[in-house]
Amino acid sequence: MKIIVISGSPRKQAVTQTMMKFVFDYAKSKNAETKFINLSDGGVECYKGYDMTYSATTTQAAKDIMDADVWLVGTPIYNSFFSAALKNLFEYVNY
């Protein structure tokens, strides 16, 4: 089973990031096929459409999300909604 852990906070020193690193460490100890996407690291480009070319980091993040069986998502709530960085990441998902 493939697990993806996503920290949806764009802030460099966020409580969400600390919590999701703990979740990642625990999930990784139970399942070797666990990957971590930390949106505060940057590297995920703004979504421009399916027919565009993206960086290797962005392409790998999109592939990891679509290949995962389980998503563990942590996000702060801004104005009653999750972060724009997380919304941007989900734009790459081919539903």
matplotlib code that plots the C-alpha trace (Angstrom):
import matplotlib.pyplot as plt

x = [0.0, 1.4, 0.9, 1.5, 1.8, 1.1, 1.9, -0.3, 1.1, 3.2, 4.9, 8.5, 8.1, 4.5, 2.9, 1.2, 4.7, 5.9, 2.8, 2.9, 6.6, 5.6, 2.8, 5.3, 7.8, 5.1, 3.6, 7.1, 7.8, 4.7, 5.0, 8.1, 6.2, 5.4, 6.4, 6.2, 5.3, 6.1, 4.6, 6.7, 9.8, 8.5, 9.2, 5.6, 4.8, 1.5, -0.9, -1.3, -3.1, -2.6, -0.9, 2.0, 5.5, 6.4, 9.6, 10.7, 9.6, 6.1, 5.8, 7.0, 4.6, 1.6, 2.7, 3.1, -0.4, -2.1, -0.2, -1.0, -3.6, -3.9, -3.5, -2.7, -3.2, -2.5, -3.4, -4.0, -7.4, -7.2, -10.5, -12.6, -10.7, -7.4, -4.3, -4.0, -0.7, -2.7, -5.5, -2.8, -1.3, -4.7, -5.1, -2.6, -4.8, -6.5, -9.8]
y = [0.0, 3.4, 6.3, 10.0, 12.4, 16.0, 19.1, 21.7, 24.8, 27.2, 28.6, 27.6, 27.2, 25.9, 23.8, 21.8, 20.9, 19.7, 17.6, 16.1, 15.2, 13.2, 11.5, 10.7, 9.2, 7.0, 6.0, 5.2, 3.0, 0.9, 1.0, 1.5, 2.8, 6.2, 9.5, 13.1, 16.2, 19.4, 22.4, 24.9, 23.5, 25.1, 23.4, 22.8, 25.2, 27.0, 24.9, 26.2, 23.4, 19.7, 20.4, 22.4, 21.2, 21.3, 20.8, 17.4, 18.2, 19.2, 16.2, 13.8, 15.3, 14.9, 11.3, 10.4, 11.7, 9.9, 6.6, 6.7, 4.4, 6.6, 10.4, 11.8, 15.5, 18.1, 21.7, 25.0, 26.7, 30.2, 32.1, 28.9, 27.0, 25.1, 26.8, 27.9, 25.9, 22.7, 23.7, 24.2, 20.8, 19.1, 20.8, 18.3, 15.3, 13.6, 12.6]
z = [0.0, -1.0, 1.5, 0.8, 3.7, 2.8, 4.8, 3.3, 5.1, 2.9, 6.0, 6.7, 10.5, 10.8, 13.5, 10.7, 9.2, 12.6, 13.1, 9.6, 10.0, 13.1, 11.1, 8.3, 10.7, 12.2, 8.8, 7.5, 10.4, 9.6, 5.8, 3.7, 0.7, 2.4, 0.9, 2.2, 0.4, 2.3, 0.5, 2.6, 0.7, -2.5, -5.8, -6.7, -9.5, -10.0, -12.1, -15.7, -17.4, -18.3, -21.6, -19.9, -19.0, -15.3, -13.3, -12.1, -8.5, -9.6, -11.9, -9.2, -6.5, -8.9, -9.7, -6.0, -5.2, -8.1, -7.3, -3.6, -2.0, 1.1, 1.5, 5.0, 4.7, 7.3, 6.6, 8.4, 7.9, 6.4, 6.1, 6.6, 3.9, 3.4, 2.1, -1.5, -1.8, -1.0, -3.5, -6.1, -5.5, -5.9, -9.3, -10.6, -9.6, -12.6, -11.2]

ax = plt.figure().add_subplot(projection="3d")
ax.plot(x, y, z, "-o")
ax.set_aspect("equal")
plt.show()
